[in-house]
Amino acid sequence: METERIVKEQREWFAKGKTRSVRWRIGALQTLKRAILKYEDEIHEALKQDLGKSPVEGYMCETGMVLSELSWMIRNLRRLAGEKRVRTPLAQFHAKSFTSPEPYGVVLVMSPWNYPFMLSVEPAIGAIAAGNCVVIKPSAYAPATSHVVAKLMRECFASHFVAVVEGGRAENTSLLAQRFDFIFFTGSVRVGKLVMEQASKNLTPVCLELGGKSPCIVDRTANLRRAASRIVFGKYLNLGQTCVAPDYLFVQEDVKETLLAEIEKCIRRQFGKNPLDNPDYGKIVNEKHFKRLRGLMAGETVRIGGEMREETLQIAPTVLEGITPSSPIMKEEIFGPVLPVMTFHEISEVITYVNRHEKPLALYLFTNSRSTEKKVLNSCSFGGGCINDTIIHLATSAMGFGGVGNSGMGSYHGKASFDLFCHRRSIVKKYNWIDLPIRYQPYTRWKRALLRMFLR
């Protein structure tokens, strides 16, 4: 079996210890960066084929973010990989205490179709930086990008270090049947549960980057024009096929009409009068997802947009009103360019609603009220988010990105990526010139007294 052979070869090569060298890891990351720059146009063309992404959007949301992460990791890897001295308790005198990171070994990165380049390569950067061998499994729903990722990695690395396994469900099943030392998965909650179930058979640790229904909240104190512009950007980027896209809008009732009027203007300004004719406007990934979205919209009141072209798998930026918590579209993650709108009177209503449902991957709050900001942040649990903006919290190597509860576990980006893909050992180096007898039997009265003095 091909996947079994790849894992076996990687495990044997990892045992030789070459990836332990920090200098060697930096060289590998530099090689990858040069190759991405070389194949940048080919990557963007693949993204255009799979999702209709323009080169600008492809760079902003995929290749540019990967290159930024590579630059950060190359600059900081020596610091991250070093030993960290910690304080030694007096009871352990005389000794030196420190932590030391070690790679897990052979790790699996399973990526989704919505950001098929970034979500294949960016986790792999953390795995390589931490000193692991990596198997990357791109999504079969983005075949052009999958082929480019495979070509890129073959040119950069031998398969006993970094391998790409292309294919669909059969390959996924085969990979999950292997024993990996760590699994990184990005995708749906349903598949994430299956990945975790398979990983549990070998007690393999996992990072699950999932999704959920991420709320966007706008109160009456917000700058409505600015809020509209940023909501439209975050919601309709990649046609809403973004795990951290605002899934639904909660707006204070007395500013609803003003906000929706501003959103309509922003849609026209960003995408044109006829978004489906905009050459930079993308497409739904496949017919299955197109029909799912059309079903979610059926019977709902369209306030803005709603136009569709099945032959090109496109749905215009759409806003639905008259939505209630019991509406079908509020029962699952939308993952498309459709924004349902609900209203509230007091912020406590929104907090209650959010807390009654699964913890979202992201939460966005538009307000100029410090007390409202504090109340929401102190009351709601979510993976990450923004105040007065959307989605940009994930575009930095300075903070970890990840979910909580049903929206995932573990985080990555920058230092968090390095820490995610390694185990930090705690080590005490004891010196031999003195050996305090307090811990040895017989336990006399004076030893008990000293223990109580040291350990309290």
C-alpha positions, 0 to 999 in steps of 0.5 A: 500500500502506497500510504503505508510505504510513505509513512514507513520511509519517513519514519526510518528517515526521521530516525536518522536525526537529520531534521534535528538540525535547526540550520537544516530546517531553516534551509528547508524553509528557504527552499520552499519559499524560493519554490513558491515565488517561482511557481506563484503564477501557476499557483494563482492559475490553479486557484482560478480554476478551482475557485475562480479566485483572482490573482490579487485575492489568491496572493492576499489570502493564500500565497502572500500569507504563506510567504509571510509565515515562511519569512517569520519562521525563518527569522525566529526559528533559532530562538524557538528551537532553543532550550528555555532555562526555568527556575529550579526549586530550592528543594532540588538544590543544586540543579539546572532546570530547562525545557527542550522542544523535540519534534513528534516525528511523522505528521499528517496535514489534511487540508480543505478545498476552500483555501487549498494552497494556504491550508496545505502549506502553512501547517506544513511550515510549522511541522517542518520548522519543528523538525518533523517529516510531513505527509500532506493530503490536499483536497480532491475538490480543488484538483488543480491546486492539489497538483501544484502543491504536489509538484512544488513539494516534489521539486523541493523535498524527497518524499521521505521528508515531505510527501503529498498524497493526492486523491479522494476518500479512499486515500483519506481512509488509507492515511487515517489507518496509518499510525502518525505521531500527530494529525493536523486537520482542517475541515468540517465538524463531521469529518473532524470527529471521524479524524479524531476517532481514528486518531484515538486508536493510536492515541495520536494527538490532533489539531482540529481546525473546524468551523461553525456559525460565527456571529457578527454583531452590530449595535447602534453605537457602531460606525455603520458605514465602516461596519458595512464595508468590513462585513461585506469584505469578510462575508463575501471574500471567496464567496463566503467559503471561509471558515471564519466568515461572518455566518449571520448578522445580529443588528440592533433593531433601530439601526437595521435599515441604515446598516442594510442600506450601507451594505447594499452600497458596499456590495455594489461598490466592491463587486459592481452593479452585476457581481456575476459579471465581475471577472474577479468574482469567484465561484462555488466549488462544485455543483453539490455545494451550489445546490445545498446553498440554493436549498438553504435560500429557498423560501426565505426573503431576499433583501439584497442579491439572490441572483444565481448562475448554475452553469458557472456555479455562482451566487451573487452576494445575498442578504436575507431578512425576516430570519428567526432562530428556527429558520433552516439557514440557522441550523448549519454553517452556510459556507457561501455568499448568503448572509441571514439577518436577525435583530435584537433590542439589548445585547444580552439577547445576543449573548444568550443566543450565542451561549445557547449554541456551539462555540463558534470559531469566530465572533465579530462585534461592531461597537463604540461602547466599551461596556458592550465590548467588555460584556461580550468578551467576558460572556462569550466563548469563541476561537478568536475574532475582531472588534470593529472588523472581520476575519483579519485576526487570522492574518498574523504570525504574532497570534495563534489561530484556532477554535474551541469546543465544537469549532476545534482544538489547538492553534497555529501560526507563528510560535503557536505553529512551532509549539503545536508540532513539537513536544516540550520536554522538562529536564532537570540536570542535577549536579553531583558535588552535593546530595541533600539527604532530606528525601532519603529514608529514614524520615526523621523529625528534622527531615519532616521539618525541613520538608515543610519549610521547603514545600509550602 
